[in-house]
Amino acid sequence: MASMRRNIIRISFVQIPTQLKDLVSKVPDTSSFIRRHGHLLGLVTSKMDEQMMSVLCQFFDPLYHCFTFPDYQLVPTLEEFYDLLGISILEQMPFTGWEKALRPEEIASTLHLTKAEVMSNWDTRSGTRGFLAKFLVDPANQFWDSLTFSGIRGHPGSSHLWFGVIS
């Protein structure tokens, strides 16, 4: 019987930047944020066990996007994602990947930037397009500081503003 050769994938774990953790710690009303966006803040504040993750990665099958063990495959269902993240999936259109890409003008108007700022800081990493965290953290901190005297900081809608800046 011929032995099966496995492709080796190098995995390195990246720590969440402290600037992002500091930004998340400033959100005053996490319950409002959780109602709107689910448990996304928990992804930033949770501790990660690198040893556990490296063991799990040994069983991850990137072709099928699941964990493959000798006798079975472990694949999370949509309901399990709902429980983990707390984001309701009922009566929502699933992500198909066919959604239209946002134009730089739309991104600029949403984030109160110029089109030139969007174009110069838009980057592609591992096939995913977006802003790098280092570009977003400083403006987010400046935005937070500008709310100090305006009385908006404790407003329930401020968590929605944060999500737009962080995501």
N, C-alpha and C positions, 0 to 999 in steps of 0.2 A: 504494500500500500504506500503510495507516494505521500510524502508529507506536504501539507499545505503551508505555503509561505504567506505570512501576513505582512501587509504594509505597515511600516512604523510611522506614526504621526507624533511629532514632538509637541507637547503641550506645556505651556508656561502660564502660570497664574499671575494675574496682575492685581495688585491691591487697589482698592477704591481710593482715589485721591483724597487727601485730608481736606482740601478746599471744598470738595463736594459734600463730604460729611459735615463740615462746618455750616455749609449752606442749608443742608437738610435740618440741622439742629436748630436753625433760626425759624423754621416754620412753626407759628404759634398754635394753630388749630389743626392738629393732625387728623382729628376725626372728620373734619370737613374735607380734607384732602383725600382721605380713605374712601369716603362716600362717593366722591367724584371719580377717582382714578384707581381705586383698589389699593392693595398693599404694596405699591411700588416703592414707597419709602423704606420698607423692610428690606428690600434688596440692597439698599445702601448701608443700612445700619446693622445688618446681620453679620455675625462673624462667620468666616469660612474656614473649615478644617481642610488644609491642603492635603494631608495624608488620605482622608476619606475621599476627596475629590480625585486624587491620583488613582486610587483603587477603582473608583467608579469609571474613570476614563478608560481603564484597561478593558472594560466590558462594553464600552460604547461602540456602536456600529454606525459610522458616519453615512454609509450608503442608505440604511433604512431609518436613520434618526431614532434609534432606540437602543436599549441595553440588551445585549444578547448573552444569555447564559447557556450552559450545556443543554438544558432541557426545555427552555422557554425563552420568550422575548418579553421584555418589560417596556410597555409604551404607555405614557400618561394619556388619559382621555381628556376631552374638553372639559368634562365635569371636574376632573382633578386639577386642571389648570385654574378653573373657576375657584376651587377651594384654596389653592395655593396663593393665588394673586388677589382673590376677592373681587374680580371683575366679572360682572354679570354677562352671561353669554346668551341668555334667552332673548329671542326676537331680535337678534343682531345679525347683520350680514357678515359671513366669515371673510377673513382676509384672503383674497384670491391671488394677489400679486399683480393684478391687472389694473389697479387703481392708477389714476393719472398722476404723474409726477408734478410736484409743485414747481411753478415757475419762480425764478429768483425775485421777481417783482412781488409775488404773493408772500414769500418768506420775509422779504425786506419790510413790507407794510405790517405784517403780523408782529415782527420783533422790533419794530421802530428803528430799522437800520437803513442805510442807503444800499442801492443795488450793487454799487462797487464794493462795499464792505462784505456783502453776501458772496459775491463772486470771488473775492480775494481770499476768503476764509473757508470756502466750500472745498471739502477734501474727500477723497475716496480711499478707504482703508478696507482691505479684505473684501472688496466687492460691494461695500456699503458706503453710500454717500451721505455726508452730513458735516456738521461743525465739530471740531475737536473741542474737548472739554476745556482746554486752556483758553480758548477763545470765549467760551460762554461764562466761565466762572467769574472773571473780573466784572463784566457788565452786570451779572446777576447780583454781585455784592453791591455795586454802585446803585442798582435799582432798589435793593433792600434798604440801603442807607437813605435813599431819597424818600422812602415811605415813613421814616422815623417821625417826621414832623407833620405828615399829612393826615394822620389819623386813619389811614387805610390799612395799616399793618394788621390789625385784629379782624378786619373785615372777612366774612366767610368766603368771598370771591377771590381773596388774595392767594389762596392755595391754587386756584386755577391759573392765575398769573405765573406762579412758580413753576407749574408743570410745563407751561409753554416755554419758559426760559431754560429749564433743566433738560427737558427731553430732546 
